[in-house]
Amino acid sequence: AGLMPLTDDEYTRGKCGFKILQYMAVGAVPIGVPLITGPAVLTTVLLLTAEHHYVITGPAILLNVLFAGLVFGFAEPIHDFLGKAGTKTISKIAHLLLAAIAVMMVRKGLAQIIATGGFM
């Protein structure tokens, strides 16, 4: 059971069936929350650093932070350009990519556990 944040007027009473479909269609991937700094980002940085060392990982992190800052700085014009449908589409693609990254990390971890014969 859930609640829909709707006002009580004639317009929203007529739209409530459509609104519930919109709220149910929202995709969420826990690995993406929070997106900029959080457990998933820290884990990814540790894994990438162990695999590719600081020489490659350090500049990559810096470029990603700069890119994220640029995107956040131009968020309103980007949103205006993409529109509501374009923004939702990009959001869904980002959720799929984050889920794929999560699956890859779990798969690599399980493969390493199997290859080494257990935990550590």
C-alpha positions as CSV (number, residue, x, y, z in Angstrom):
1,A,0.0,0.0,0.0
2,G,1.2,3.5,-0.7
3,L,0.1,7.1,-0.8
4,M,-0.2,9.4,-3.8
5,P,0.7,13.0,-3.0
6,L,-2.3,14.6,-4.8
7,T,-4.5,17.6,-3.9
8,D,-8.2,17.1,-3.5
9,D,-9.8,18.8,-6.4
10,E,-11.8,17.9,-9.5
11,Y,-8.7,17.9,-11.8
12,T,-6.7,15.4,-9.7
13,R,-9.7,13.2,-8.9
14,G,-10.0,12.6,-12.7
15,K,-6.3,12.0,-13.0
16,C,-5.7,9.7,-10.0
17,G,-5.6,6.5,-12.0
18,F,-3.0,7.9,-14.4
19,K,-1.0,9.4,-11.5
20,I,-0.7,6.1,-9.7
21,L,0.7,4.6,-12.9
22,Q,3.3,7.4,-13.0
23,Y,4.3,6.9,-9.4
24,M,4.5,3.1,-9.9
25,A,6.7,3.5,-13.0
26,V,9.5,5.3,-11.1
27,G,12.7,3.2,-11.2
28,A,15.1,3.2,-8.3
29,V,18.4,1.4,-8.0
30,P,19.9,1.5,-4.5
31,I,23.5,1.6,-5.8
32,G,22.7,5.0,-7.2
33,V,21.7,6.6,-3.9
34,P,23.6,8.8,-3.1
35,L,25.1,9.1,-6.6
36,I,28.1,11.4,-6.0
37,T,29.5,10.1,-2.7
38,G,28.3,7.1,-0.9
39,P,29.1,3.4,-0.3
40,A,28.8,2.4,-3.9
41,V,31.1,5.1,-5.1
42,L,33.7,4.4,-2.4
43,T,33.6,0.6,-3.2
44,T,34.0,1.3,-6.9
45,V,36.9,3.6,-6.3
46,L,38.6,1.0,-4.1
47,L,38.1,-1.8,-6.6
48,L,39.3,0.3,-9.5
49,T,42.3,1.5,-7.6
50,A,43.2,-2.1,-6.8
51,E,42.8,-3.2,-10.4
52,H,44.3,-0.2,-12.3
53,H,46.4,1.7,-9.6
54,Y,46.3,5.4,-8.7
55,V,47.9,6.6,-11.9
56,I,44.8,5.8,-13.9
57,T,42.1,5.9,-11.2
58,G,43.1,9.3,-9.8
59,P,42.7,11.4,-13.0
60,A,39.6,9.4,-13.9
61,I,38.0,10.3,-10.6
62,L,39.0,13.9,-11.0
63,L,37.5,14.0,-14.5
64,N,34.3,12.4,-13.3
65,V,33.9,14.9,-10.4
66,L,34.5,17.8,-12.9
67,F,32.0,16.3,-15.3
68,A,29.4,15.9,-12.6
69,G,29.9,19.5,-11.4
70,L,29.5,20.7,-15.0
71,V,26.2,18.7,-15.4
72,F,24.9,20.0,-12.1
73,G,25.8,23.5,-13.1
74,F,23.9,23.2,-16.3
75,A,21.1,21.0,-15.0
76,E,18.3,23.5,-15.7
77,P,19.2,24.2,-19.4
78,I,19.8,20.5,-19.9
79,H,16.4,19.7,-18.4
80,D,14.7,22.3,-20.6
81,F,16.4,20.9,-23.7
82,L,15.6,17.3,-23.0
83,G,12.0,18.0,-21.7
84,K,10.1,15.7,-19.4
85,A,10.2,12.6,-21.7
86,G,13.9,13.0,-22.5
87,T,14.8,13.4,-18.8
88,K,12.8,10.3,-17.9
89,T,14.5,8.4,-20.7
90,I,18.0,9.4,-19.6
91,S,17.1,8.6,-16.0
92,K,15.9,5.1,-17.0
93,I,19.1,4.5,-18.9
94,A,21.2,5.6,-16.0
95,H,19.3,3.2,-13.7
96,L,20.0,0.3,-16.1
97,L,23.7,1.2,-16.3
98,L,24.0,1.4,-12.5
99,A,22.3,-2.0,-12.2
100,A,24.7,-3.4,-14.8
101,I,27.6,-2.1,-12.8
102,A,26.3,-3.6,-9.6
103,V,25.8,-7.0,-11.3
104,M,29.3,-6.9,-12.7
105,M,30.8,-6.1,-9.3
106,V,28.9,-9.0,-7.7
107,R,29.9,-11.3,-10.5
108,K,33.6,-10.4,-10.2
109,G,33.4,-10.8,-6.4
110,L,31.8,-14.2,-6.7
111,A,34.3,-15.3,-9.3
112,Q,37.2,-14.3,-7.1
113,I,35.6,-16.1,-4.1
114,I,35.2,-19.3,-6.2
115,A,38.7,-19.0,-7.7
116,T,40.4,-18.6,-4.3
117,G,38.3,-21.2,-2.5
118,G,36.5,-18.9,-0.1
119,F,36.7,-15.6,1.7
120,M,40.2,-14.4,2.2
